[in-house]
Amino acid sequence: MIKAIFFDLDGTLVNSLADLAGSMNYVLNKNGFPIHNEEKYKYFVGDGIPRLVERALPEDNRDAETQEKCLKEFFNYYAEHFYDFTDSYDGIPETVNALKQAGYIIAVVSNKAQNMALKVVEKIFGGIFDLVAGKREGYPAKPDPALTLKVMEELGVKPEECVFVGDSGMDMLTAVNCGSVPVGVLWGFRTESELRENGAEYLLSNPCQIIDLVKEINNVSKF
């Protein structure tokens, strides 16, 4: 019986690509490095901001000092520009509200820094989620299952009682590694083939399908 729905954040609940790309390109330009088109950032993001910075920098400028400097500059700029263009995908607020009203636990697990994950979620969704977990000190990034399992423990649910909804292969591997149901979404940053190759059991093209999927898995009519 599914009791909880876990969501990735960027590319799943919200389209944040323009702000992430714009912030990183600001840092690159400031430091005299080439910038990238927004499409490239679909593959730079997802593993946390330090990895975004590393991937965006030229290969011969990825020394620790440069990465640390650019990471600090990114956070400073992004903290002021995280909501310039970022918003929820169409249908997500209605879906999240329906799940909450039906009595399901809903949570966010993201590789985004904890403070920024909280800021984005609170700005767009208010306090509707039962828990928002960004990157925590002492926990590896997804697809390592440690943080997701810890959140499940905090919320009082077992892995088999959860679906994990995300837009990347990393999210699907997180679900597989936790023993939860991997649900891939096709409106995000990555491709259908990536989702399938990394274990997606279900693929959705519209947020409202999440509701139908949970009903199907539970074989009940709660909505």
Steps between C-alpha positions, in 0.01 A plus 500: 500500500645834394493753784752760384605673180854631484587762237822621351499881475675647194354361178220320683305747714651820362663615179805677636731456203503864386601627844763231555646558153483878533674496837779273382547695178526819706787341697671368189480834323623683808810280506568516128384148418272397210131476582265216397157489341211404724456158340843390620401573858246216490801272536707722728236513776361226719797395711524809716647846442868401548467254211317762292789741550757234417322395180445858382863605543747439216682170550835672554355735764354248742763531772375508858565873547305601189212268582476632855505862382235440233284297736491786750418749225225273369331470839519874558341578164248216496373591848378829348384359165355155577147619428549719192348239269454189715146373547310176542412294196139522385281268703749446782331720764163335438655154517691569820188645662290200398753257645518695825124523533471126441717437803828406336836606637681720248869587518782648295845343476746702295873533443452876520656662807261479795452874545430554130267200474299642789492848346378374163235269646370757748489774236302289252303254715489652846501243779302221336778240500545289811878519464753661266843340494777663304865401517580436866841500662621144548275347235616419146306636206241296314501231366649387830190398698619608845323836521179374340489207742561739790210719386276194475596410856424854617158484334421154632466319167672196350672510159243266345226745609650780291522606138790719391413743221782655300621611159846340486674165505650601831152528650404159365816348648420667832162328502650166400772532764237577765260225398226745402295531180696696233273740308651701218357824364538611141452876549838554667863534399592148388385241245265204501785265411705618800205439731434153360867399508522587869200305617184707454199273553254768387533799268264797523445782253265709714507576875136401549598143409676472836160492667373225270819301544478497880135394474600223261780371724279508807194381309282746688294808427618750757483814287 
